[in-house]
């Protein structure tokens, strides 16, 4: 059943409920795809990202709770769920980077209205990630899964997420680009500036959709090339 956020929640629940310990990568990919499907259906605002992360976490937790492996054995599966969301968020960060870069290139200041908020949201995205997952766990994880989830989150907090690292690098890059633009006095008029600012979230969402569609189209095309490389050479 496709839920209101745009991904098949029941399918994700079943995937976790039936997964074996050896199916971690399939779970990670399933969570990544579900998260991206949900993100593609809405503007990339902090509110929407929180809603998606909460819903995906709830589905994975509900399925893991029904898995016959038991609470102790599902911790690696929960870790894959977190990694899947991290992978999807990294793509969302890249979509934001491309959208913001377009606007900065046209002369917008990162300190202008919605752009400042967008940068602030990027800087807080890792915290938003942890907070959303933690809140979802409180609502759906029974006592048996509280400990496995805590272990997963504690381990990730020590090393940090790919999302956090990418977001930090993005903000640093865009800040440097803005400073260079200001030195070059590349600015645009107030009316044009406001029009671009108003479309920022939709622009970032559109970039994410384009990125995902391109990745999906490129995957099958790579197979023949890989097969060609493995083909034995003919004797001269």
mmCIF file of the C-alpha atoms, coordinates in Angstrom:
data_MODEL
# 
_entry.id   MODEL 
# 
loop_
_atom_site.group_PDB 
_atom_site.id 
_atom_site.type_symbol 
_atom_site.label_atom_id 
_atom_site.label_alt_id 
_atom_site.label_comp_id 
_atom_site.label_asym_id 
_atom_site.label_entity_id 
_atom_site.label_seq_id 
_atom_site.pdbx_PDB_ins_code 
_atom_site.Cartn_x 
_atom_site.Cartn_y 
_atom_site.Cartn_z 
_atom_site.occupancy 
_atom_site.B_iso_or_equiv 
_atom_site.pdbx_formal_charge 
_atom_site.auth_seq_id 
_atom_site.auth_comp_id 
_atom_site.auth_asym_id 
_atom_site.auth_atom_id 
_atom_site.pdbx_PDB_model_num 
ATOM 1   C CA . UNK A 1 1   ? 0.000  0.000   0.000   1.00 0.00 ? 1   UNK A CA 1 
ATOM 2   C CA . UNK A 1 2   ? 1.379  3.383   -1.026  1.00 0.00 ? 2   UNK A CA 1 
ATOM 3   C CA . UNK A 1 3   ? 1.072  5.724   1.943   1.00 0.00 ? 3   UNK A CA 1 
ATOM 4   C CA . UNK A 1 4   ? 0.476  9.471   1.845   1.00 0.00 ? 4   UNK A CA 1 
ATOM 5   C CA . UNK A 1 5   ? 4.236  10.120  1.692   1.00 0.00 ? 5   UNK A CA 1 
ATOM 6   C CA . UNK A 1 6   ? 4.596  8.202   -1.571  1.00 0.00 ? 6   UNK A CA 1 
ATOM 7   C CA . UNK A 1 7   ? 6.310  4.912   -0.678  1.00 0.00 ? 7   UNK A CA 1 
ATOM 8   C CA . UNK A 1 8   ? 4.969  1.397   -0.106  1.00 0.00 ? 8   UNK A CA 1 
ATOM 9   C CA . UNK A 1 9   ? 4.999  1.221   3.676   1.00 0.00 ? 9   UNK A CA 1 
ATOM 10  C CA . UNK A 1 10  ? 3.570  -2.309  3.882   1.00 0.00 ? 10  UNK A CA 1 
ATOM 11  C CA . UNK A 1 11  ? 6.229  -3.634  1.504   1.00 0.00 ? 11  UNK A CA 1 
ATOM 12  C CA . UNK A 1 12  ? 9.001  -2.126  3.631   1.00 0.00 ? 12  UNK A CA 1 
ATOM 13  C CA . UNK A 1 13  ? 7.484  -3.585  6.802   1.00 0.00 ? 13  UNK A CA 1 
ATOM 14  C CA . UNK A 1 14  ? 7.349  -7.024  5.195   1.00 0.00 ? 14  UNK A CA 1 
ATOM 15  C CA . UNK A 1 15  ? 10.888 -6.752  3.907   1.00 0.00 ? 15  UNK A CA 1 
ATOM 16  C CA . UNK A 1 16  ? 12.204 -6.222  7.429   1.00 0.00 ? 16  UNK A CA 1 
ATOM 17  C CA . UNK A 1 17  ? 9.878  -8.814  8.948   1.00 0.00 ? 17  UNK A CA 1 
ATOM 18  C CA . UNK A 1 18  ? 11.108 -11.511 6.564   1.00 0.00 ? 18  UNK A CA 1 
ATOM 19  C CA . UNK A 1 19  ? 14.768 -10.531 6.193   1.00 0.00 ? 19  UNK A CA 1 
ATOM 20  C CA . UNK A 1 20  ? 17.565 -12.881 7.120   1.00 0.00 ? 20  UNK A CA 1 
ATOM 21  C CA . UNK A 1 21  ? 20.849 -11.766 8.627   1.00 0.00 ? 21  UNK A CA 1 
ATOM 22  C CA . UNK A 1 22  ? 22.453 -12.056 5.171   1.00 0.00 ? 22  UNK A CA 1 
ATOM 23  C CA . UNK A 1 23  ? 20.060 -9.627  3.474   1.00 0.00 ? 23  UNK A CA 1 
ATOM 24  C CA . UNK A 1 24  ? 21.475 -6.416  4.908   1.00 0.00 ? 24  UNK A CA 1 
ATOM 25  C CA . UNK A 1 25  ? 22.394 -4.815  1.595   1.00 0.00 ? 25  UNK A CA 1 
ATOM 26  C CA . UNK A 1 26  ? 18.924 -5.495  0.171   1.00 0.00 ? 26  UNK A CA 1 
ATOM 27  C CA . UNK A 1 27  ? 17.398 -3.797  3.206   1.00 0.00 ? 27  UNK A CA 1 
ATOM 28  C CA . UNK A 1 28  ? 19.697 -0.799  2.867   1.00 0.00 ? 28  UNK A CA 1 
ATOM 29  C CA . UNK A 1 29  ? 18.711 -0.425  -0.783  1.00 0.00 ? 29  UNK A CA 1 
ATOM 30  C CA . UNK A 1 30  ? 15.022 -0.866  0.023   1.00 0.00 ? 30  UNK A CA 1 
ATOM 31  C CA . UNK A 1 31  ? 15.125 1.865   2.672   1.00 0.00 ? 31  UNK A CA 1 
ATOM 32  C CA . UNK A 1 32  ? 17.113 4.175   0.415   1.00 0.00 ? 32  UNK A CA 1 
ATOM 33  C CA . UNK A 1 33  ? 14.623 3.760   -2.420  1.00 0.00 ? 33  UNK A CA 1 
ATOM 34  C CA . UNK A 1 34  ? 11.609 4.238   -0.139  1.00 0.00 ? 34  UNK A CA 1 
ATOM 35  C CA . UNK A 1 35  ? 13.123 7.383   1.357   1.00 0.00 ? 35  UNK A CA 1 
ATOM 36  C CA . UNK A 1 36  ? 13.920 8.836   -2.055  1.00 0.00 ? 36  UNK A CA 1 
ATOM 37  C CA . UNK A 1 37  ? 10.438 8.025   -3.360  1.00 0.00 ? 37  UNK A CA 1 
ATOM 38  C CA . UNK A 1 38  ? 8.935  9.935   -0.460  1.00 0.00 ? 38  UNK A CA 1 
ATOM 39  C CA . UNK A 1 39  ? 11.305 12.888  -0.794  1.00 0.00 ? 39  UNK A CA 1 
ATOM 40  C CA . UNK A 1 40  ? 10.683 13.194  -4.530  1.00 0.00 ? 40  UNK A CA 1 
ATOM 41  C CA . UNK A 1 41  ? 6.990  13.764  -3.973  1.00 0.00 ? 41  UNK A CA 1 
ATOM 42  C CA . UNK A 1 42  ? 7.372  17.015  -2.043  1.00 0.00 ? 42  UNK A CA 1 
ATOM 43  C CA . UNK A 1 43  ? 9.486  20.128  -1.628  1.00 0.00 ? 43  UNK A CA 1 
ATOM 44  C CA . UNK A 1 44  ? 12.779 19.559  0.164   1.00 0.00 ? 44  UNK A CA 1 
ATOM 45  C CA . UNK A 1 45  ? 11.923 21.459  3.315   1.00 0.00 ? 45  UNK A CA 1 
ATOM 46  C CA . UNK A 1 46  ? 13.092 20.486  6.782   1.00 0.00 ? 46  UNK A CA 1 
ATOM 47  C CA . UNK A 1 47  ? 9.512  19.739  7.816   1.00 0.00 ? 47  UNK A CA 1 
ATOM 48  C CA . UNK A 1 48  ? 8.987  17.347  4.917   1.00 0.00 ? 48  UNK A CA 1 
ATOM 49  C CA . UNK A 1 49  ? 12.333 15.622  5.452   1.00 0.00 ? 49  UNK A CA 1 
ATOM 50  C CA . UNK A 1 50  ? 11.458 15.024  9.125   1.00 0.00 ? 50  UNK A CA 1 
ATOM 51  C CA . UNK A 1 51  ? 8.097  13.532  8.162   1.00 0.00 ? 51  UNK A CA 1 
ATOM 52  C CA . UNK A 1 52  ? 9.701  11.169  5.641   1.00 0.00 ? 52  UNK A CA 1 
ATOM 53  C CA . UNK A 1 53  ? 12.433 10.000  8.021   1.00 0.00 ? 53  UNK A CA 1 
ATOM 54  C CA . UNK A 1 54  ? 9.905  9.394   10.777  1.00 0.00 ? 54  UNK A CA 1 
ATOM 55  C CA . UNK A 1 55  ? 7.617  7.348   8.540   1.00 0.00 ? 55  UNK A CA 1 
ATOM 56  C CA . UNK A 1 56  ? 10.430 5.230   7.058   1.00 0.00 ? 56  UNK A CA 1 
ATOM 57  C CA . UNK A 1 57  ? 11.902 4.554   10.500  1.00 0.00 ? 57  UNK A CA 1 
ATOM 58  C CA . UNK A 1 58  ? 8.499  3.488   11.811  1.00 0.00 ? 58  UNK A CA 1 
ATOM 59  C CA . UNK A 1 59  ? 8.053  1.023   8.940   1.00 0.00 ? 59  UNK A CA 1 
ATOM 60  C CA . UNK A 1 60  ? 11.505 -0.507  9.390   1.00 0.00 ? 60  UNK A CA 1 
ATOM 61  C CA . UNK A 1 61  ? 11.010 -0.764  13.157  1.00 0.00 ? 61  UNK A CA 1 
ATOM 62  C CA . UNK A 1 62  ? 7.589  -2.350  12.835  1.00 0.00 ? 62  UNK A CA 1 
ATOM 63  C CA . UNK A 1 63  ? 8.961  -4.954  10.458  1.00 0.00 ? 63  UNK A CA 1 
ATOM 64  C CA . UNK A 1 64  ? 12.035 -5.676  12.587  1.00 0.00 ? 64  UNK A CA 1 
ATOM 65  C CA . UNK A 1 65  ? 9.819  -6.195  15.630  1.00 0.00 ? 65  UNK A CA 1 
ATOM 66  C CA . UNK A 1 66  ? 7.992  -8.976  13.758  1.00 0.00 ? 66  UNK A CA 1 
ATOM 67  C CA . UNK A 1 67  ? 11.176 -10.646 12.516  1.00 0.00 ? 67  UNK A CA 1 
ATOM 68  C CA . UNK A 1 68  ? 11.607 -14.174 13.974  1.00 0.00 ? 68  UNK A CA 1 
ATOM 69  C CA . UNK A 1 69  ? 15.362 -13.614 14.359  1.00 0.00 ? 69  UNK A CA 1 
ATOM 70  C CA . UNK A 1 70  ? 14.672 -11.849 17.647  1.00 0.00 ? 70  UNK A CA 1 
ATOM 71  C CA . UNK A 1 71  ? 15.684 -8.468  19.043  1.00 0.00 ? 71  UNK A CA 1 
ATOM 72  C CA . UNK A 1 72  ? 19.385 -9.229  19.495  1.00 0.00 ? 72  UNK A CA 1 
ATOM 73  C CA . UNK A 1 73  ? 19.835 -10.463 15.927  1.00 0.00 ? 73  UNK A CA 1 
ATOM 74  C CA . UNK A 1 74  ? 18.011 -7.592  14.204  1.00 0.00 ? 74  UNK A CA 1 
ATOM 75  C CA . UNK A 1 75  ? 20.445 -4.874  15.285  1.00 0.00 ? 75  UNK A CA 1 
ATOM 76  C CA . UNK A 1 76  ? 22.482 -5.229  12.041  1.00 0.00 ? 76  UNK A CA 1 
ATOM 77  C CA . UNK A 1 77  ? 19.226 -4.920  10.086  1.00 0.00 ? 77  UNK A CA 1 
ATOM 78  C CA . UNK A 1 78  ? 18.382 -1.685  11.892  1.00 0.00 ? 78  UNK A CA 1 
ATOM 79  C CA . UNK A 1 79  ? 21.874 -0.405  11.113  1.00 0.00 ? 79  UNK A CA 1 
ATOM 80  C CA . UNK A 1 80  ? 21.174 -1.043  7.432   1.00 0.00 ? 80  UNK A CA 1 
ATOM 81  C CA . UNK A 1 81  ? 17.910 0.899   7.756   1.00 0.00 ? 81  UNK A CA 1 
ATOM 82  C CA . UNK A 1 82  ? 19.818 3.890   9.094   1.00 0.00 ? 82  UNK A CA 1 
ATOM 83  C CA . UNK A 1 83  ? 22.441 3.576   6.347   1.00 0.00 ? 83  UNK A CA 1 
ATOM 84  C CA . UNK A 1 84  ? 19.695 3.488   3.721   1.00 0.00 ? 84  UNK A CA 1 
ATOM 85  C CA . UNK A 1 85  ? 18.196 6.727   4.993   1.00 0.00 ? 85  UNK A CA 1 
ATOM 86  C CA . UNK A 1 86  ? 21.672 8.255   5.177   1.00 0.00 ? 86  UNK A CA 1 
ATOM 87  C CA . UNK A 1 87  ? 22.302 7.344   1.542   1.00 0.00 ? 87  UNK A CA 1 
ATOM 88  C CA . UNK A 1 88  ? 19.020 8.948   0.457   1.00 0.00 ? 88  UNK A CA 1 
ATOM 89  C CA . UNK A 1 89  ? 19.688 12.093  2.466   1.00 0.00 ? 89  UNK A CA 1 
ATOM 90  C CA . UNK A 1 90  ? 23.125 12.447  0.905   1.00 0.00 ? 90  UNK A CA 1 
ATOM 91  C CA . UNK A 1 91  ? 21.401 12.597  -2.468  1.00 0.00 ? 91  UNK A CA 1 
ATOM 92  C CA . UNK A 1 92  ? 19.027 15.220  -1.074  1.00 0.00 ? 92  UNK A CA 1 
ATOM 93  C CA . UNK A 1 93  ? 22.039 17.247  0.115   1.00 0.00 ? 93  UNK A CA 1 
ATOM 94  C CA . UNK A 1 94  ? 23.502 17.066  -3.379  1.00 0.00 ? 94  UNK A CA 1 
ATOM 95  C CA . UNK A 1 95  ? 20.200 18.244  -4.860  1.00 0.00 ? 95  UNK A CA 1 
ATOM 96  C CA . UNK A 1 96  ? 20.213 21.197  -2.454  1.00 0.00 ? 96  UNK A CA 1 
ATOM 97  C CA . UNK A 1 97  ? 23.822 21.957  -3.362  1.00 0.00 ? 97  UNK A CA 1 
ATOM 98  C CA . UNK A 1 98  ? 23.050 22.077  -7.061  1.00 0.00 ? 98  UNK A CA 1 
ATOM 99  C CA . UNK A 1 99  ? 19.960 24.220  -6.552  1.00 0.00 ? 99  UNK A CA 1 
ATOM 100 C CA . UNK A 1 100 ? 21.742 26.663  -4.244  1.00 0.00 ? 100 UNK A CA 1 
ATOM 101 C CA . UNK A 1 101 ? 24.725 26.799  -6.563  1.00 0.00 ? 101 UNK A CA 1 
ATOM 102 C CA . UNK A 1 102 ? 22.477 27.826  -9.448  1.00 0.00 ? 102 UNK A CA 1 
ATOM 103 C CA . UNK A 1 103 ? 21.052 30.679  -7.393  1.00 0.00 ? 103 UNK A CA 1 
ATOM 104 C CA . UNK A 1 104 ? 24.427 31.836  -6.069  1.00 0.00 ? 104 UNK A CA 1 
ATOM 105 C CA . UNK A 1 105 ? 25.825 31.786  -9.600  1.00 0.00 ? 105 UNK A CA 1 
ATOM 106 C CA . UNK A 1 106 ? 23.024 34.128  -10.647 1.00 0.00 ? 106 UNK A CA 1 
ATOM 107 C CA . UNK A 1 107 ? 24.037 36.618  -7.968  1.00 0.00 ? 107 UNK A CA 1 
ATOM 108 C CA . UNK A 1 108 ? 21.952 35.716  -4.911  1.00 0.00 ? 108 UNK A CA 1 
ATOM 109 C CA . UNK A 1 109 ? 23.408 36.145  -1.431  1.00 0.00 ? 109 UNK A CA 1 
ATOM 110 C CA . UNK A 1 110 ? 23.272 33.111  0.886   1.00 0.00 ? 110 UNK A CA 1 
ATOM 111 C CA . UNK A 1 111 ? 22.166 35.473  3.643   1.00 0.00 ? 111 UNK A CA 1 
ATOM 112 C CA . UNK A 1 112 ? 19.025 36.402  1.713   1.00 0.00 ? 112 UNK A CA 1 
ATOM 113 C CA . UNK A 1 113 ? 15.753 35.155  3.245   1.00 0.00 ? 113 UNK A CA 1 
ATOM 114 C CA . UNK A 1 114 ? 14.951 31.576  2.208   1.00 0.00 ? 114 UNK A CA 1 
ATOM 115 C CA . UNK A 1 115 ? 18.538 30.876  1.191   1.00 0.00 ? 115 UNK A CA 1 
ATOM 116 C CA . UNK A 1 116 ? 19.762 31.617  4.694   1.00 0.00 ? 116 UNK A CA 1 
ATOM 117 C CA . UNK A 1 117 ? 17.126 29.238  6.034   1.00 0.00 ? 117 UNK A CA 1 
ATOM 118 C CA . UNK A 1 118 ? 18.133 26.606  3.475   1.00 0.00 ? 118 UNK A CA 1 
ATOM 119 C CA . UNK A 1 119 ? 21.772 26.851  4.578   1.00 0.00 ? 119 UNK A CA 1 
ATOM 120 C CA . UNK A 1 120 ? 20.755 26.720  8.243   1.00 0.00 ? 120 UNK A CA 1 
ATOM 121 C CA . UNK A 1 121 ? 18.670 23.612  7.533   1.00 0.00 ? 121 UNK A CA 1 
ATOM 122 C CA . UNK A 1 122 ? 21.640 21.978  5.806   1.00 0.00 ? 122 UNK A CA 1 
ATOM 123 C CA . UNK A 1 123 ? 23.873 22.700  8.779   1.00 0.00 ? 123 UNK A CA 1 
ATOM 124 C CA . UNK A 1 124 ? 21.267 21.141  11.085  1.00 0.00 ? 124 UNK A CA 1 
ATOM 125 C CA . UNK A 1 125 ? 20.398 18.211  8.816   1.00 0.00 ? 125 UNK A CA 1 
ATOM 126 C CA . UNK A 1 126 ? 22.412 15.608  10.720  1.00 0.00 ? 126 UNK A CA 1 
ATOM 127 C CA . UNK A 1 127 ? 20.764 16.705  13.985  1.00 0.00 ? 127 UNK A CA 1 
ATOM 128 C CA . UNK A 1 128 ? 17.374 16.574  12.251  1.00 0.00 ? 128 UNK A CA 1 
ATOM 129 C CA . UNK A 1 129 ? 18.213 13.059  11.053  1.00 0.00 ? 129 UNK A CA 1 
ATOM 130 C CA . UNK A 1 130 ? 19.007 11.768  14.535  1.00 0.00 ? 130 UNK A CA 1 
ATOM 131 C CA . UNK A 1 131 ? 16.069 13.572  16.143  1.00 0.00 ? 131 UNK A CA 1 
ATOM 132 C CA . UNK A 1 132 ? 13.571 12.229  13.586  1.00 0.00 ? 132 UNK A CA 1 
ATOM 133 C CA . UNK A 1 133 ? 14.754 8.640   13.954  1.00 0.00 ? 133 UNK A CA 1 
ATOM 134 C CA . UNK A 1 134 ? 14.786 8.897   17.758  1.00 0.00 ? 134 UNK A CA 1 
ATOM 135 C CA . UNK A 1 135 ? 11.255 10.285  17.832  1.00 0.00 ? 135 UNK A CA 1 
ATOM 136 C CA . UNK A 1 136 ? 9.987  7.521   15.546  1.00 0.00 ? 136 UNK A CA 1 
ATOM 137 C CA . UNK A 1 137 ? 11.611 4.873   17.732  1.00 0.00 ? 137 UNK A CA 1 
ATOM 138 C CA . UNK A 1 138 ? 9.921  6.242   20.833  1.00 0.00 ? 138 UNK A CA 1 
ATOM 139 C CA . UNK A 1 139 ? 6.563  5.906   19.140  1.00 0.00 ? 139 UNK A CA 1 
ATOM 140 C CA . UNK A 1 140 ? 6.905  2.456   17.540  1.00 0.00 ? 140 UNK A CA 1 
ATOM 141 C CA . UNK A 1 141 ? 9.781  0.461   19.017  1.00 0.00 ? 141 UNK A CA 1 
ATOM 142 C CA . UNK A 1 142 ? 8.757  -1.848  21.824  1.00 0.00 ? 142 UNK A CA 1 
ATOM 143 C CA . UNK A 1 143 ? 11.018 -2.373  24.796  1.00 0.00 ? 143 UNK A CA 1 
ATOM 144 C CA . UNK A 1 144 ? 12.837 -5.193  23.003  1.00 0.00 ? 144 UNK A CA 1 
ATOM 145 C CA . UNK A 1 145 ? 13.990 -2.926  20.154  1.00 0.00 ? 145 UNK A CA 1 
ATOM 146 C CA . UNK A 1 146 ? 14.922 0.120   22.225  1.00 0.00 ? 146 UNK A CA 1 
ATOM 147 C CA . UNK A 1 147 ? 18.332 -1.322  23.056  1.00 0.00 ? 147 UNK A CA 1 
ATOM 148 C CA . UNK A 1 148 ? 19.298 -2.408  19.499  1.00 0.00 ? 148 UNK A CA 1 
ATOM 149 C CA . UNK A 1 149 ? 18.272 0.965   18.109  1.00 0.00 ? 149 UNK A CA 1 
ATOM 150 C CA . UNK A 1 150 ? 20.216 2.776   20.845  1.00 0.00 ? 150 UNK A CA 1 
ATOM 151 C CA . UNK A 1 151 ? 23.338 0.799   19.953  1.00 0.00 ? 151 UNK A CA 1 
ATOM 152 C CA . UNK A 1 152 ? 22.935 1.712   16.282  1.00 0.00 ? 152 UNK A CA 1 
ATOM 153 C CA . UNK A 1 153 ? 22.469 5.423   16.972  1.00 0.00 ? 153 UNK A CA 1 
ATOM 154 C CA . UNK A 1 154 ? 25.300 5.580   19.513  1.00 0.00 ? 154 UNK A CA 1 
ATOM 155 C CA . UNK A 1 155 ? 27.714 3.957   17.042  1.00 0.00 ? 155 UNK A CA 1 
ATOM 156 C CA . UNK A 1 156 ? 26.780 6.356   14.226  1.00 0.00 ? 156 UNK A CA 1 
ATOM 157 C CA . UNK A 1 157 ? 27.004 9.423   16.461  1.00 0.00 ? 157 UNK A CA 1 
ATOM 158 C CA . UNK A 1 158 ? 30.630 8.546   17.223  1.00 0.00 ? 158 UNK A CA 1 
ATOM 159 C CA . UNK A 1 159 ? 31.700 8.425   13.569  1.00 0.00 ? 159 UNK A CA 1 
ATOM 160 C CA . UNK A 1 160 ? 29.121 10.832  12.138  1.00 0.00 ? 160 UNK A CA 1 
ATOM 161 C CA . UNK A 1 161 ? 26.903 10.409  9.098   1.00 0.00 ? 161 UNK A CA 1 
ATOM 162 C CA . UNK A 1 162 ? 27.683 10.829  5.435   1.00 0.00 ? 162 UNK A CA 1 
ATOM 163 C CA . UNK A 1 163 ? 24.804 13.303  5.374   1.00 0.00 ? 163 UNK A CA 1 
ATOM 164 C CA . UNK A 1 164 ? 26.483 15.504  7.978   1.00 0.00 ? 164 UNK A CA 1 
ATOM 165 C CA . UNK A 1 165 ? 29.850 15.416  6.226   1.00 0.00 ? 165 UNK A CA 1 
ATOM 166 C CA . UNK A 1 166 ? 28.314 16.247  2.846   1.00 0.00 ? 166 UNK A CA 1 
ATOM 167 C CA . UNK A 1 167 ? 26.204 19.052  4.298   1.00 0.00 ? 167 UNK A CA 1 
ATOM 168 C CA . UNK A 1 168 ? 29.231 20.660  5.963   1.00 0.00 ? 168 UNK A CA 1 
ATOM 169 C CA . UNK A 1 169 ? 31.255 20.478  2.760   1.00 0.00 ? 169 UNK A CA 1 
ATOM 170 C CA . UNK A 1 170 ? 28.341 21.949  0.787   1.00 0.00 ? 170 UNK A CA 1 
ATOM 171 C CA . UNK A 1 171 ? 27.944 24.936  3.100   1.00 0.00 ? 171 UNK A CA 1 
ATOM 172 C CA . UNK A 1 172 ? 31.687 25.638  2.990   1.00 0.00 ? 172 UNK A CA 1 
ATOM 173 C CA . UNK A 1 173 ? 31.747 25.468  -0.803  1.00 0.00 ? 173 UNK A CA 1 
ATOM 174 C CA . UNK A 1 174 ? 28.722 27.706  -1.254  1.00 0.00 ? 174 UNK A CA 1 
ATOM 175 C CA . UNK A 1 175 ? 30.009 30.250  1.274   1.00 0.00 ? 175 UNK A CA 1 
ATOM 176 C CA . UNK A 1 176 ? 33.267 30.542  -0.624  1.00 0.00 ? 176 UNK A CA 1 
ATOM 177 C CA . UNK A 1 177 ? 31.378 30.865  -3.916  1.00 0.00 ? 177 UNK A CA 1 
ATOM 178 C CA . UNK A 1 178 ? 29.166 33.614  -2.497  1.00 0.00 ? 178 UNK A CA 1 
ATOM 179 C CA . UNK A 1 179 ? 32.151 35.578  -1.227  1.00 0.00 ? 179 UNK A CA 1 
ATOM 180 C CA . UNK A 1 180 ? 33.771 35.359  -4.640  1.00 0.00 ? 180 UNK A CA 1 
ATOM 181 C CA . UNK A 1 181 ? 30.548 36.546  -6.299  1.00 0.00 ? 181 UNK A CA 1 
ATOM 182 C CA . UNK A 1 182 ? 30.309 39.513  -3.955  1.00 0.00 ? 182 UNK A CA 1 
ATOM 183 C CA . UNK A 1 183 ? 33.898 40.474  -4.710  1.00 0.00 ? 183 UNK A CA 1 
ATOM 184 C CA . UNK A 1 184 ? 33.007 40.407  -8.374  1.00 0.00 ? 184 UNK A CA 1 
ATOM 185 C CA . UNK A 1 185 ? 29.877 42.494  -7.622  1.00 0.00 ? 185 UNK A CA 1 
ATOM 186 C CA . UNK A 1 186 ? 27.579 40.021  -9.319  1.00 0.00 ? 186 UNK A CA 1 
ATOM 187 C CA . UNK A 1 187 ? 24.138 40.903  -7.982  1.00 0.00 ? 187 UNK A CA 1 
ATOM 188 C CA . UNK A 1 188 ? 20.646 40.844  -9.396  1.00 0.00 ? 188 UNK A CA 1 
ATOM 189 C CA . UNK A 1 189 ? 17.643 43.110  -8.906  1.00 0.00 ? 189 UNK A CA 1 
ATOM 190 C CA . UNK A 1 190 ? 15.305 42.765  -5.961  1.00 0.00 ? 190 UNK A CA 1 
ATOM 191 C CA . UNK A 1 191 ? 12.325 41.630  -8.032  1.00 0.00 ? 191 UNK A CA 1 
ATOM 192 C CA . UNK A 1 192 ? 14.267 38.943  -9.857  1.00 0.00 ? 192 UNK A CA 1 
ATOM 193 C CA . UNK A 1 193 ? 15.912 37.905  -6.602  1.00 0.00 ? 193 UNK A CA 1 
ATOM 194 C CA . UNK A 1 194 ? 12.570 37.367  -4.864  1.00 0.00 ? 194 UNK A CA 1 
ATOM 195 C CA . UNK A 1 195 ? 11.250 35.282  -7.746  1.00 0.00 ? 195 UNK A CA 1 
ATOM 196 C CA . UNK A 1 196 ? 14.231 32.962  -7.492  1.00 0.00 ? 196 UNK A CA 1 
ATOM 197 C CA . UNK A 1 197 ? 14.029 32.765  -3.703  1.00 0.00 ? 197 UNK A CA 1 
ATOM 198 C CA . UNK A 1 198 ? 10.360 31.833  -3.826  1.00 0.00 ? 198 UNK A CA 1 
ATOM 199 C CA . UNK A 1 199 ? 11.098 28.852  -6.064  1.00 0.00 ? 199 UNK A CA 1 
ATOM 200 C CA . UNK A 1 200 ? 14.072 27.483  -4.145  1.00 0.00 ? 200 UNK A CA 1 
ATOM 201 C CA . UNK A 1 201 ? 12.480 24.455  -2.416  1.00 0.00 ? 201 UNK A CA 1 
ATOM 202 C CA . UNK A 1 202 ? 10.675 23.393  -5.577  1.00 0.00 ? 202 UNK A CA 1 
ATOM 203 C CA . UNK A 1 203 ? 13.900 23.803  -7.542  1.00 0.00 ? 203 UNK A CA 1 
ATOM 204 C CA . UNK A 1 204 ? 15.800 21.545  -5.139  1.00 0.00 ? 204 UNK A CA 1 
ATOM 205 C CA . UNK A 1 205 ? 13.029 18.944  -5.302  1.00 0.00 ? 205 UNK A CA 1 
ATOM 206 C CA . UNK A 1 206 ? 13.121 19.031  -9.086  1.00 0.00 ? 206 UNK A CA 1 
ATOM 207 C CA . UNK A 1 207 ? 16.885 18.519  -9.058  1.00 0.00 ? 207 UNK A CA 1 
ATOM 208 C CA . UNK A 1 208 ? 16.449 15.472  -6.814  1.00 0.00 ? 208 UNK A CA 1 
ATOM 209 C CA . UNK A 1 209 ? 13.879 13.958  -9.161  1.00 0.00 ? 209 UNK A CA 1 
ATOM 210 C CA . UNK A 1 210 ? 16.170 14.515  -12.135 1.00 0.00 ? 210 UNK A CA 1 
ATOM 211 C CA . UNK A 1 211 ? 19.136 12.955  -10.347 1.00 0.00 ? 211 UNK A CA 1 
ATOM 212 C CA . UNK A 1 212 ? 17.131 9.876   -9.364  1.00 0.00 ? 212 UNK A CA 1 
ATOM 213 C CA . UNK A 1 213 ? 15.684 9.406   -12.828 1.00 0.00 ? 213 UNK A CA 1 
ATOM 214 C CA . UNK A 1 214 ? 19.144 9.690   -14.353 1.00 0.00 ? 214 UNK A CA 1 
ATOM 215 C CA . UNK A 1 215 ? 20.524 7.079   -11.972 1.00 0.00 ? 215 UNK A CA 1 
ATOM 216 C CA . UNK A 1 216 ? 17.661 4.724   -12.741 1.00 0.00 ? 216 UNK A CA 1 
ATOM 217 C CA . UNK A 1 217 ? 18.141 5.121   -16.481 1.00 0.00 ? 217 UNK A CA 1 
ATOM 218 C CA . UNK A 1 218 ? 21.898 4.638   -16.268 1.00 0.00 ? 218 UNK A CA 1 
ATOM 219 C CA . UNK A 1 219 ? 21.846 1.401   -14.258 1.00 0.00 ? 219 UNK A CA 1 
ATOM 220 C CA . UNK A 1 220 ? 20.639 -1.013  -16.990 1.00 0.00 ? 220 UNK A CA 1 
ATOM 221 C CA . UNK A 1 221 ? 22.913 0.599   -19.583 1.00 0.00 ? 221 UNK A CA 1 
ATOM 222 C CA . UNK A 1 222 ? 26.003 -0.225  -17.557 1.00 0.00 ? 222 UNK A CA 1 
ATOM 223 C CA . UNK A 1 223 ? 25.471 -3.987  -17.780 1.00 0.00 ? 223 UNK A CA 1 
ATOM 224 C CA . UNK A 1 224 ? 26.569 -4.542  -21.420 1.00 0.00 ? 224 UNK A CA 1 
ATOM 225 C CA . UNK A 1 225 ? 29.754 -2.572  -20.846 1.00 0.00 ? 225 UNK A CA 1 
ATOM 226 C CA . UNK A 1 226 ? 30.573 -4.623  -17.766 1.00 0.00 ? 226 UNK A CA 1 
ATOM 227 C CA . UNK A 1 227 ? 29.887 -7.831  -19.654 1.00 0.00 ? 227 UNK A CA 1 
ATOM 228 C CA . UNK A 1 228 ? 32.160 -6.710  -22.484 1.00 0.00 ? 228 UNK A CA 1 
ATOM 229 C CA . UNK A 1 229 ? 35.034 -6.195  -20.098 1.00 0.00 ? 229 UNK A CA 1 
ATOM 230 C CA . UNK A 1 230 ? 34.636 -9.745  -18.743 1.00 0.00 ? 230 UNK A CA 1 
ATOM 231 C CA . UNK A 1 231 ? 34.425 -11.372 -22.199 1.00 0.00 ? 231 UNK A CA 1 
ATOM 232 C CA . UNK A 1 232 ? 37.472 -13.527 -22.986 1.00 0.00 ? 232 UNK A CA 1 
ATOM 233 C CA . UNK A 1 233 ? 39.814 -12.300 -25.657 1.00 0.00 ? 233 UNK A CA 1 
ATOM 234 C CA . UNK A 1 234 ? 39.866 -14.197 -28.914 1.00 0.00 ? 234 UNK A CA 1 
ATOM 235 C CA . UNK A 1 235 ? 43.095 -15.856 -29.864 1.00 0.00 ? 235 UNK A CA 1 
ATOM 236 C CA . UNK A 1 236 ? 44.965 -13.976 -32.613 1.00 0.00 ? 236 UNK A CA 1 
# 
